Amino acid sequence: MLESPHDLCNRLAPEMAALLEQMAGEGAQADPTLLPAAEGRALAAQGNARWNVDLPAMARIHEYVVPANSSLGSAECPARILVPANSEPGALLFVHGGGFAFCSPETHERCARVLAVETCLPVIVADYRLAPEHPYPAGLQDTVACLRALRSDPVALGLEAGPLLISGDSAGANLALAAMIHEQRLGHALPDGGLFFYGVYSADHGSPSHRRFADGPGLTSGKMSRYWDWYVPDAAVRSDPLAAPLEASDSELLALPPLWLLAAGIDPLLSDTLALARRLEALGRNDPVVVVPGVVHGFLQMTVSLEAARKALAEAGAAARRLAQTNR
């Protein structure tokens, strides 16, 4: 684990640098966070389309709509269910990133399919409500509803009962971790483990990595500020652990199931993962943390072109299989 700002390195790995150069050569893309939400969403979808080619084959793909829950405050939540040929009983709920405002099961489909193959589990990608039209806690409520549906009746989703894991990237990691804290507070059953990829766990932009990588490449602190303004407009609410999980109490973190954390080495959010890992370690937990050097935020989207992304998801899959095996 990286321990101090002096350990941060802003040198891109050669393959990552070449890929960013190639993307730049294809033409500069506007900052989607500076556009009206619908236009920004369309631009983000267009940018992610390049990664969703040569999709790994699945044994079965189907759609399911998690019903609205008025007591929870959730809306109907479509979900895409990806079942790999090597599927074993159980499931993994994957919550996509995109700053709480962008992206969808379609933008993350290749990443989710690779994760399904590597984990040997069906992967369910939730299409939760997005900010700013639906600010906090709408996305969290939908994520909790999906988690409850998988826990209570996997057969209704066409799945075999077994170990249940939860995962997410970036804002999706925030929602996945917050969902566990939400259910823990109510005394509800939690997933058997979590896999969290370069999550946004805090609204504090004064961290070492935010200072080092404020202007990118890739994600910037300015973009993160706009995402927070959309997701949690009231800055006073950003200290709520259900909005910023790094604010959770020691007892709440201690009671979580085993976690596996991954971060990108060149990312304003790197310090979020490291801070979470240090808190877990101080509580006597043993949650692995992997920092992939030389890559930028969102690199797991790039499995079609980036070996580091393929290797990282293979490691995540191995961790998931270990967690699942422990709970069979």
Protein Blocks (a to p, Z undefined) as FASTA:
>chain_A
ZZbfklpccbdcfklmmmmmmmmmnopaddfklpcfklmmmmmmmmmmmmmghiacdfbd
cdddddddfknopacddddddddfkbcedddddddeeehmggcfklmmmmmmmmmmmnop
acddddddddfklgcfklmmmmmmmmmmmmmmmmlnopacdddddddehjlmmmmmmmmm
mmmmnopacdfbdcdehiafbfbfkbfklmmmmnoghiafklmmmmmmmmmmplmlmmpm
klmmmlpcfklmmmpccddddddfbdfklmmmmmmmmmmmmnopacdddddehiaehklm
mmmmmmklmmmmmmmmmmmmmmmmmmZZ
